[in-house]
Amino acid sequence: MPQPDIGSLGVCYRRVPVLAIGRDIYLDSRLQIAKLELLYSDIPPLGANDPSGRAVQAILSRYINDGGVFAAAVHLLPSTTPGLLNVDVLRDRFHLLGFDIRESIVRNRPNALIQLEATFDFIESTLLSNDRKWILETETPGLADLEAIWPIAWIIGIRGALPSEKFSPAIFPNVYSWVARFNKAVAEARNRIGEPEEISGSEAAALIRKSTFFEGEDVIKQDLRVSEEVIHKGDMMTIGPSDYGRTHRENGPLLSMNSLEVVIEAVEQNPPLRIHAPRHGFVVQRKEAQELAKL
């Protein structure tokens, strides 16, 4: 942090990963997974095909992201974590979050422990009960597992983050064996695929800029409404996360929007890029309204 390679594209978004398919830039991993499944449609999808499975995926996505599970995991980082000892990282985190993360960890760690313990217990006693291997009782991990496991596997993998008297394979055997199976599945997939080709940020930016667009432009066929404002295609809009990093917003004319996704054009870039963001978890505003909100 910060990410100069991403910034060189004119993208203000501060979280990773950022996905580029041609000159279409996708923010947030939830939207990125959907687009990758669209691109690689010949591969069996990670997402469920049945309505109940899709419902479980959506509920888990909301629970993990909106329910503060990741934030609780962050507040369990040991004080010796390298990033918490790096002045530049701490300064950057303060600029992004608006508060001192070290002070927040000290103040909120007790509540974070309680919240994460409740999350482990919920997954242990419901989603992974009856000795099932994966959440939707599939042969391999699916999108439901991805939606739920990422902050849990992350914090389990950090030595000293979880007190052993509250978190262990003996206390949560289903959760810990699930994480172990998932890590094994990821390692096996990496072995099958092989090492990816690595390129520099400047090389990636050059490839993106000389590419074509991946998606066609969706013309808005009727006026749309954001809050109480009626908006039209071409209106100048801003989009950014609704939880943290809200000062780092994308700006540009609106290309398309529906209940799932909003797309604006980064016209200041040469050639222009298209920025895609999910509607859920992001705030969409007319640019002048956003400027007034600052005042």
Secondary structure, DSSP 8 states (H G I E B T S, - for coil): ---HHHHTTT----SS--EEEBTEEE-SHHHHHHHHHHHTTTS--SS-SSHHHHHHHHHHHHHHHHTTHHHHHHTT--TT-GGGG-HHHHHHHHHHHSS-HHHHHHHHHHHHHHHHHHHHHHIIIIIT-TT-SSTT--SS--HHHHHHHHHHHHHHTSTTSS-TTTSSTTTSHHHHHHHHHHHHHHHHHHHHH-------HHHHHHHHHTS-BSS------S-EEETTEEE-TT-EEEEEESSS-TTS-EEEEEEEE-SSEEEEEETTSSS-EEEEEESTTEEEEEHHHHHHHH-
